[in-house]
Amino acid sequence: MDFTGRAINPQKRGHIREQQPPILHRLEIDADAWLTEATEFEARYQENRRAHLDRRRSAA
């Protein structure tokens, strides 16, 4: 996202100025932690999703 925002025409909405620090730095997120979270997202939250769907089915 950061790379794309910097590549957008500076006159267009969504452009990230070259002087802006990288987005993970601005959000104070460690790059390795973000990579782990992004690549393991489904595995980490799959159980929560199943539990949520089971509760919805029980309530219906």
C-alpha positions in Angstrom: 0.0 0.0 0.0 2.8 2.4 0.9 4.6 1.7 -2.4 1.4 2.2 -4.4 0.6 5.5 -2.6 4.0 6.8 -3.5 3.7 5.8 -7.1 0.4 7.6 -7.6 0.5 10.9 -9.5 1.2 13.6 -6.9 -1.9 15.5 -8.1 -4.2 12.5 -7.3 -6.1 11.7 -4.1 -4.3 9.0 -2.1 -0.8 10.1 -3.0 1.9 9.7 -0.3 4.6 12.3 -0.4 8.1 11.1 -0.7 9.1 12.9 2.5 6.5 10.9 4.6 8.1 8.0 6.6 6.9 4.5 5.6 3.4 3.7 6.8 4.5 0.9 9.2 6.9 3.4 10.8 4.2 6.0 11.2 1.9 3.4 12.8 4.7 2.2 15.0 4.3 -1.4 13.7 7.4 -3.7 13.5 7.8 -5.0 9.9 8.5 -8.5 11.0 5.4 -8.5 13.3 3.3 -7.2 10.4 4.6 -9.9 8.0 3.8 -12.6 10.5 0.3 -11.2 11.2 -0.5 -10.8 7.5 0.7 -14.2 6.4 -0.9 -16.1 9.4 -4.1 -14.1 9.5 -6.4 -16.9 8.4 -4.8 -19.5 10.7 -4.9 -17.1 13.7 -8.6 -16.1 13.3 -10.1 -19.2 11.8 -11.2 -20.6 15.2 -12.8 -17.3 16.2 -14.7 -17.2 12.9 -16.0 -20.8 13.4 -17.1 -20.0 16.9 -18.9 -16.9 15.6 -20.7 -18.8 12.9 -21.7 -21.6 15.3 -23.3 -19.0 17.7 -25.2 -17.4 14.8 -26.5 -20.8 13.7 -27.6 -21.6 17.3 -29.4 -18.3 17.7 -31.4 -18.8 14.4 
